[in-house]
Amino acid sequence: MTASSTGHEGDPAATATQEWWGAEDVCVRYGEKLAVDDLDFVVQPGTVTGFLGPNGAGKSTTMRMIAGLDEPTAGRVLVNGTDYRAASDR
């Protein structure tokens, strides 16, 4: 993450303390059903973010992974660049 991407140009201390989260190459399968396929995103601090899509698009499944209720079949959910499961062990 760079200072310019967070809106804190010229203030490295501010960007170092900013938390962000996202997903990297996330896939979720329930048996043969592919619920989430190759999801990548980053949510920067101070942004409003929403999930839009039709029923069955994987919105709730994605939110359950972000909340730590479900684990992805593949990929990682990230908090500040660290897998959220590793971050929760600290």
Secondary structure by P-SEA (a helix, b strand, c coil): cccccccccccaaaaaabbbbbccbbbbbcccccccccccccccccbbbbbbbcccccaaaaaaaaaccccccccccccccccaaaaaac
